[in-house]
Amino acid sequence: MKYTRYERARIVGARALQISMGAPVLVKTAKIDPLDIALEEFDADRVPITVKRQFGDRSEVL
């Protein structure tokens, strides 16, 4: 799925917060900064977060 820059920012930010609070890291990395780790997970398509989009006719797509 292609994400907008706003969805990408929200996903990476939320995942970085989870990592900083002690969530397990889903990729092997030597990085320490939660934001860098979250970006690496996002690039590897390993982030366990989904986006629910709502369209004008109120139908939804995951």
Backbone bond lengths (Angstrom), bond angles and torsions (degrees), N, CA, C in turn:
res aa  C-N    CA-C-N  psi(-1)  N-CA   C-N-CA  omega(-1)  CA-C   N-CA-C  phi
1 M - - - 1.446 - - 1.529 108.69 -
2 K 1.287 116.37 138.92 1.456 121.30 176.96 1.528 108.38 -91.04
3 Y 1.312 116.01 130.66 1.452 121.19 -178.20 1.526 110.26 -104.88
4 T 1.331 115.48 150.87 1.457 119.50 172.43 1.524 107.83 -76.14
5 R 1.312 116.92 166.21 1.465 118.82 -179.68 1.526 111.43 -64.79
6 Y 1.330 117.09 -28.01 1.462 120.61 179.25 1.533 110.53 -73.49
7 E 1.330 116.58 -41.10 1.461 120.01 176.73 1.518 110.08 -64.32
8 R 1.320 116.39 -42.09 1.470 120.86 179.49 1.530 110.54 -61.05
9 A 1.326 116.57 -45.16 1.462 120.67 179.58 1.527 110.93 -62.46
10 R 1.318 117.02 -41.04 1.457 121.13 -179.05 1.522 111.35 -67.70
11 I 1.332 116.73 -42.75 1.461 121.34 -179.69 1.527 110.59 -64.87
12 V 1.324 116.90 -48.95 1.463 120.71 -178.00 1.529 110.40 -65.26
13 G 1.324 117.32 -40.82 1.462 120.62 179.00 1.516 112.35 -64.02
14 A 1.328 116.41 -43.59 1.462 120.52 179.63 1.526 110.63 -65.01
15 R 1.331 115.86 -40.97 1.471 119.33 -179.94 1.524 110.91 -68.26
16 A 1.332 117.71 -38.39 1.466 120.82 177.91 1.526 110.38 -62.40
17 L 1.320 116.72 -38.89 1.469 120.21 177.20 1.523 110.44 -64.40
18 Q 1.331 117.31 -42.90 1.461 120.54 177.90 1.527 110.99 -59.75
19 I 1.336 115.99 -44.58 1.467 120.28 -179.10 1.523 110.32 -64.05
20 S 1.334 116.83 -41.22 1.472 119.69 -179.51 1.520 112.00 -66.78
21 M 1.342 116.53 -23.01 1.467 120.49 178.86 1.525 112.06 -91.55
22 G 1.352 117.94 3.68 1.449 120.27 172.98 1.518 116.05 108.84
23 A 1.325 118.39 8.49 1.466 120.52 178.30 1.527 109.55 -66.41
24 P 1.327 117.51 149.58 1.467 119.19 179.31 1.523 111.78 -66.86
25 V 1.316 116.15 143.89 1.455 122.82 178.69 1.527 108.11 -84.25
26 L 1.329 117.20 135.58 1.461 121.92 -172.54 1.524 114.25 -98.63
27 V 1.324 117.53 1.25 1.470 121.54 175.81 1.522 108.58 -131.84
28 K 1.318 115.89 152.80 1.468 119.61 174.86 1.517 107.64 -81.32
29 T 1.328 116.15 125.07 1.456 121.00 -178.48 1.524 109.87 -154.41
30 A 1.307 114.42 156.42 1.460 120.31 176.48 1.526 110.64 -98.86
31 K 1.321 117.14 -0.40 1.465 121.44 -177.62 1.514 110.82 -73.77
32 I 1.323 115.31 153.73 1.458 121.36 -177.43 1.526 111.62 -112.55
33 D 1.331 117.28 -34.55 1.461 122.11 -177.00 1.536 110.48 -68.03
34 P 1.343 118.27 126.73 1.464 120.71 -178.93 1.532 113.80 -57.77
35 L 1.326 117.53 -35.36 1.459 119.98 179.68 1.526 111.19 -66.87
36 D 1.319 116.74 -41.78 1.468 120.45 177.65 1.532 111.14 -63.82
37 I 1.323 116.05 -39.74 1.463 120.31 178.86 1.526 109.76 -66.17
38 A 1.333 117.36 -43.79 1.464 121.18 179.59 1.531 111.21 -62.38
39 L 1.319 117.31 -39.63 1.464 120.70 177.24 1.524 111.08 -64.71
40 E 1.313 116.29 -40.08 1.464 120.28 178.30 1.533 110.84 -65.47
41 E 1.328 116.70 -40.65 1.462 120.10 175.87 1.523 111.58 -63.54
42 F 1.320 116.34 -41.51 1.463 120.43 179.39 1.524 110.89 -62.97
43 D 1.313 116.97 -44.07 1.466 121.02 179.43 1.529 111.62 -64.93
44 A 1.334 116.84 -30.64 1.464 121.27 178.92 1.529 111.61 -86.89
45 D 1.342 117.15 1.36 1.468 122.94 -179.80 1.524 111.56 58.92
46 R 1.331 116.22 43.18 1.463 122.17 -178.79 1.527 112.86 -115.20
47 V 1.327 118.95 9.20 1.458 121.73 -177.05 1.533 109.12 -80.40
48 P 1.331 118.02 124.16 1.466 121.00 -177.19 1.537 112.86 -84.84
49 I 1.310 116.90 50.40 1.463 122.46 -179.22 1.523 107.62 -129.16
50 T 1.337 117.07 135.29 1.459 121.10 178.20 1.523 109.83 -112.55
51 V 1.320 115.04 160.11 1.460 121.59 179.08 1.515 107.86 -115.72
52 K 1.312 116.25 130.71 1.451 122.16 178.29 1.525 107.26 -108.65
53 R 1.322 116.68 113.71 1.465 121.11 -177.69 1.524 109.96 -101.12
54 Q 1.327 115.67 140.45 1.451 121.10 178.02 1.520 108.73 -114.71
55 F 1.323 116.76 132.44 1.444 121.86 -178.75 1.528 110.80 -100.48
56 G 1.341 117.01 173.50 1.465 122.47 -175.91 1.514 114.16 -58.88
57 D 1.331 118.53 -32.27 1.462 120.45 -179.92 1.532 112.01 -88.25
58 R 1.322 116.24 14.55 1.470 125.47 177.44 1.525 113.71 70.41
59 S 1.339 117.92 9.53 1.446 119.20 173.38 1.523 108.24 -79.00
60 E 1.322 116.29 155.18 1.464 120.49 -175.54 1.513 110.67 -124.13
61 V 1.289 114.78 146.60 1.460 121.72 177.11 1.514 108.17 -130.27
62 L 1.323 115.91 134.59 1.479 120.13 177.51 1.487 110.06 -91.20
